[in-house]
Amino acid sequence: MKMAIAEAKLAIDHGDVPVGAVVVDPSGEVVASEHNRREELSDPTAHAELLAIREAARRLRDWRLTGHTLYVTLEPCPMCAGALVWSRVDRIVYGAADPKAGAAWSLYNIPQDKRLNHRCEITQGVLADEVSEQLRTFFAERR
């Protein structure tokens, strides 16, 4: 999670919300890390999670990320939660909950929906205070 927090800081340089994501393989090796780039790329889908799983799939030459864990600073939104299910990520670890858009527990629980063909284990609240402070500071400075 510390790596995801460091990655999130990079988003601030181009005016993006500081969210970072890291994909780790079953042996604990980092496969990909990314941060939000919506503003930088003018792309509404350029969320840290999507960029990280795209990069991991590209590097592994396989869209199936079975056995992998995604660490992300903020609870995934519905788009990202769905992509994590489709990519077969085994585990999602996130820092701060997102009561306005969270889809890995707060509003929805897409990764564990029994109607889908894959489910992800979820660990929430890892370094949540540090992540929340990073987000609070970012938004306070923008006001």
JOSULFEN-V291685 format. One record per pair of residues at least 12 apart in sequence whose ideal C-beta (glycine too) atoms are under 7 Angstrom apart, sorted by the first residue. I is the first residue (numbers start at 0). J is the second residue. D is the distance in Angstrom with one decimal. If there is no record, write none. Layout:
# JOSULFEN-V291685
i->I j->J d->D
i->I j->J d->D
This chain:
# JOSULFEN-V291685
i->0 j->70 d->5.2
i->0 j->92 d->6.6
i->0 j->94 d->6.1
i->0 j->125 d->4.8
i->0 j->126 d->4.8
i->2 j->21 d->4.8
i->2 j->29 d->6.9
i->2 j->32 d->6.1
i->3 j->19 d->4.1
i->3 j->20 d->5.9
i->3 j->21 d->4.9
i->3 j->70 d->4.7
i->3 j->71 d->5.9
i->3 j->72 d->5.0
i->4 j->19 d->6.2
i->4 j->72 d->5.8
i->4 j->126 d->6.7
i->4 j->129 d->6.3
i->4 j->130 d->6.4
i->4 j->133 d->6.7
i->5 j->19 d->6.9
i->6 j->19 d->3.1
i->6 j->20 d->6.9
i->6 j->21 d->6.5
i->6 j->32 d->5.0
i->6 j->33 d->6.6
i->6 j->34 d->4.7
i->7 j->19 d->3.4
i->7 j->34 d->5.6
i->7 j->72 d->4.9
i->7 j->133 d->6.2
i->9 j->34 d->4.8
i->10 j->34 d->4.1
i->10 j->35 d->4.4
i->11 j->137 d->6.3
i->13 j->38 d->5.7
i->13 j->39 d->4.1
i->14 j->38 d->4.5
i->15 j->34 d->7.0
i->15 j->35 d->4.1
i->15 j->36 d->6.1
i->15 j->37 d->5.8
i->15 j->38 d->4.8
i->15 j->39 d->6.3
i->16 j->35 d->5.3
i->16 j->137 d->6.6
i->17 j->133 d->5.3
i->17 j->134 d->6.4
i->17 j->137 d->5.2
i->18 j->34 d->6.5
i->18 j->35 d->4.6
i->18 j->47 d->4.6
i->18 j->71 d->6.8
i->18 j->72 d->5.3
i->18 j->73 d->4.8
i->19 j->34 d->4.6
i->19 j->47 d->5.5
i->19 j->72 d->5.2
i->20 j->32 d->6.9
i->20 j->33 d->5.6
i->20 j->47 d->3.9
i->20 j->48 d->4.7
i->20 j->51 d->4.1
i->20 j->69 d->6.0
i->20 j->70 d->6.7
i->20 j->71 d->4.3
i->21 j->51 d->6.6
i->21 j->70 d->4.6
i->22 j->51 d->5.1
i->22 j->52 d->6.3
i->22 j->55 d->4.1
i->22 j->64 d->6.8
i->22 j->67 d->5.6
i->22 j->69 d->5.5
i->23 j->67 d->6.5
i->23 j->68 d->4.8
i->23 j->70 d->6.8
i->24 j->66 d->6.9
i->24 j->67 d->5.7
i->25 j->66 d->4.0
i->25 j->67 d->6.9
i->30 j->55 d->4.4
i->30 j->58 d->5.9
i->30 j->59 d->6.7
i->30 j->67 d->6.8
i->31 j->51 d->4.8
i->31 j->54 d->3.7
i->31 j->55 d->4.1
i->31 j->58 d->6.4
i->32 j->51 d->6.2
i->33 j->47 d->5.1
i->33 j->50 d->3.8
i->33 j->51 d->4.1
i->33 j->54 d->6.2
i->34 j->47 d->5.1
i->35 j->47 d->5.0
i->36 j->50 d->6.4
i->44 j->78 d->6.8
i->46 j->76 d->6.9
i->46 j->78 d->6.9
i->46 j->79 d->5.3
i->47 j->71 d->6.3
i->48 j->69 d->6.3
i->48 j->71 d->5.5
i->48 j->75 d->5.5
i->48 j->79 d->4.0
i->48 j->82 d->6.8
i->48 j->83 d->6.6
i->49 j->79 d->5.9
i->49 j->82 d->5.6
i->51 j->69 d->6.7
i->52 j->64 d->6.4
i->52 j->69 d->6.9
i->52 j->82 d->6.1
i->52 j->83 d->6.9
i->52 j->86 d->5.0
i->52 j->88 d->7.0
i->55 j->67 d->6.8
i->56 j->86 d->6.7
i->62 j->86 d->6.3
i->63 j->87 d->4.7
i->64 j->86 d->4.7
i->64 j->87 d->5.6
i->64 j->88 d->4.9
i->65 j->87 d->4.7
i->65 j->89 d->6.5
i->66 j->89 d->5.6
i->67 j->88 d->5.4
i->67 j->89 d->6.2
i->68 j->89 d->6.5
i->68 j->90 d->4.2
i->68 j->92 d->6.2
i->69 j->83 d->6.2
i->69 j->88 d->5.2
i->69 j->91 d->5.3
i->70 j->92 d->4.8
i->71 j->93 d->5.0
i->72 j->94 d->4.6
i->72 j->95 d->6.7
i->72 j->130 d->4.6
i->73 j->93 d->6.5
i->73 j->94 d->6.6
i->73 j->95 d->5.3
i->73 j->97 d->5.5
i->73 j->130 d->6.7
i->74 j->93 d->4.9
i->74 j->95 d->6.7
i->74 j->96 d->5.1
i->74 j->97 d->4.2
i->74 j->101 d->3.7
i->74 j->103 d->5.1
i->74 j->104 d->6.5
i->74 j->105 d->6.0
i->75 j->91 d->6.7
i->75 j->93 d->6.9
i->75 j->102 d->5.9
i->75 j->103 d->4.9
i->76 j->100 d->4.8
i->76 j->102 d->5.7
i->77 j->102 d->4.1
i->77 j->107 d->6.3
i->77 j->109 d->6.3
i->80 j->102 d->4.0
i->80 j->103 d->5.2
i->80 j->109 d->3.9
i->80 j->110 d->5.4
i->81 j->109 d->5.8
i->83 j->110 d->6.0
i->83 j->119 d->5.9
i->84 j->109 d->6.3
i->84 j->110 d->5.7
i->84 j->115 d->5.5
i->84 j->117 d->5.2
i->84 j->119 d->6.4
i->87 j->117 d->5.4
i->88 j->119 d->5.6
i->89 j->119 d->6.4
i->89 j->120 d->6.3
i->90 j->119 d->6.1
i->90 j->120 d->4.4
i->90 j->122 d->6.9
i->91 j->103 d->5.8
i->91 j->110 d->5.8
i->91 j->119 d->5.1
i->91 j->121 d->5.2
i->92 j->122 d->4.5
i->92 j->125 d->5.5
i->93 j->123 d->5.7
i->93 j->125 d->6.9
i->94 j->125 d->5.5
i->94 j->126 d->5.1
i->94 j->127 d->5.0
i->94 j->130 d->3.4
i->95 j->127 d->5.0
i->95 j->130 d->4.3
i->95 j->131 d->4.7
i->95 j->134 d->6.5
i->96 j->123 d->6.5
i->103 j->121 d->5.5
i->104 j->121 d->6.4
i->104 j->123 d->5.9
